[in-house]
């Protein structure tokens, strides 16, 4: 049974999308390499990935959680 559904980022309000991106980039275990970036830089980079279709927002109905994943990992 499929429990995860893709939510097109354009279906979210700009405020909700920004809040989701902010929450995602501040999660424990999120690694950005050797150079530390500001919160806004991280959010902007994630927004660009969503716009280019490189990342996708996923809603899991079983756990009622939202995640963002690289699109290539979804295949």
C-alpha positions in Angstrom: 0.0 0.0 0.0 1.4 3.4 -1.0 1.6 5.8 1.9 3.9 8.6 0.5 2.6 11.1 -2.0 4.4 13.9 -3.7 3.1 17.4 -3.0 3.9 19.9 -5.7 5.7 22.8 -4.1 3.5 25.2 -6.1 0.5 23.9 -4.2 1.7 25.4 -1.0 1.5 29.1 -0.1 4.8 30.9 -0.2 4.7 31.2 3.6 4.0 27.5 4.1 6.7 26.5 1.6 9.3 28.8 3.3 8.4 27.5 6.7 8.7 23.9 5.5 12.1 24.6 3.9 13.3 26.3 7.0 12.2 23.4 9.2 13.8 20.9 6.8 17.2 22.6 6.6 17.4 22.9 10.4 16.7 19.2 11.1 19.4 17.2 13.0 21.7 15.4 10.7 21.4 17.8 7.7 25.0 18.3 6.4 26.1 21.1 4.2 29.8 20.2 3.9 32.9 22.1 5.1 31.6 25.6 4.6 28.8 26.7 7.0 25.9 28.5 5.3 23.4 30.9 6.8 19.8 29.7 7.3 18.6 31.9 4.4 21.3 30.5 2.1 20.2 26.9 3.0 16.6 27.8 2.4 17.3 29.5 -0.9 19.4 26.5 -2.1 16.5 24.1 -1.3 14.0 26.4 -3.0 16.1 26.4 -6.1 16.2 22.6 -6.0 12.4 22.4 -5.7 12.0 24.9 -8.6 14.3 22.9 -10.9 12.6 19.7 -10.0 15.7 18.2 -8.4 13.9 17.7 -5.0 10.4 16.7 -4.1 8.1 17.3 -1.1 6.7 14.0 0.1 3.7 13.5 2.5 3.5 10.2 4.2 -0.1 9.5 5.2 0.8 6.6 7.5 3.1 8.7 9.7 1.5 12.0 8.8 4.9 13.5 8.2 6.4 15.6 5.4 9.9 15.1 4.0 11.9 16.5 1.2 14.0 14.2 -0.9 16.2 14.3 -4.0 14.2 13.3 -7.0 16.8 10.8 -8.1 16.2 8.9 -4.8 12.5 8.4 -5.6 13.0 6.2 -8.6 
